[in-house]
Amino acid sequence: MSIKLYGCTTQGMVHPIGLDEKNPEFAWKLQSEDKNVMQRSYHITVRKVKSREIVWDSGTVRSSCSVGIKYEGMEIAPCTAYAWCV
């Protein structure tokens, strides 16, 4: 079984710059050639790009939800680039 993630967004944007949102929302889509494939859980990490410091690790969350996942980490600093993965 192969699953592909695509369409990852933050606040509905693919590569947002200058977000003022303190708790942005993440979303993604799944694609599989197999039938009846569903997500059972997710794990998100957010880190500062420059220092690679992890500012949020959601841990494994048992959920089929892949839309509207709220950031719950350290306060987002201004003028700082972040990257996230799921």
C-alpha positions in Angstrom: 0.0 0.0 0.0 1.4 3.4 -0.9 0.0 6.7 0.4 1.1 10.1 -0.9 0.6 13.4 0.9 0.0 16.4 -1.2 -1.6 19.8 -1.0 0.0 20.7 2.3 -1.2 24.2 3.4 -0.8 26.6 6.3 -3.7 28.9 6.8 -4.9 27.8 3.4 -1.7 28.9 1.7 1.1 26.7 0.2 4.1 28.9 1.0 2.8 31.7 3.3 5.1 34.6 4.1 4.4 37.0 7.0 1.6 35.3 8.8 0.3 37.2 11.8 -1.7 34.2 13.1 -0.5 32.9 16.5 -2.1 29.5 16.0 -2.1 28.7 12.3 -4.0 25.8 10.9 -2.4 23.0 8.9 -4.1 20.9 6.2 -3.1 18.2 3.8 -4.6 15.7 1.3 -3.9 12.0 0.9 -3.8 10.0 -2.3 -3.5 6.3 -2.8 -3.9 3.9 -5.7 -5.5 1.4 -3.3 -9.2 1.6 -2.4 -10.7 2.5 1.0 -7.4 4.0 2.3 -7.9 6.3 5.3 -5.7 8.1 7.6 -5.8 6.8 11.2 -3.3 9.2 12.8 -0.9 12.0 12.1 2.3 13.5 13.7 3.3 17.1 13.0 6.6 18.8 13.8 7.3 22.5 13.3 10.8 23.8 13.5 12.6 27.1 13.0 14.4 26.9 9.6 17.6 28.7 10.6 18.3 27.0 13.9 16.3 23.8 13.2 14.9 24.1 16.7 11.7 22.1 17.1 9.0 24.5 18.4 6.1 22.0 18.3 5.9 18.2 18.2 2.3 17.1 18.2 3.2 13.5 19.0 1.0 10.8 17.4 -2.6 12.0 17.3 -5.2 9.3 16.6 -7.4 11.1 14.1 -8.6 10.8 10.5 -8.7 14.7 10.4 -6.4 16.3 7.9 -7.9 19.8 7.8 -7.9 22.6 10.4 -5.2 21.1 12.6 -4.3 24.0 15.0 -0.7 24.8 15.9 -0.2 24.3 19.7 3.5 25.0 20.1 5.8 27.7 21.4 4.8 31.3 20.5 5.6 32.1 16.9 8.3 34.7 16.6 8.1 37.6 14.1 10.5 37.7 11.2 11.3 34.0 11.6 11.0 31.2 9.0 9.3 28.0 10.1 8.9 24.6 8.3 6.5 21.8 9.2 6.1 18.2 8.2 3.4 15.7 8.8 
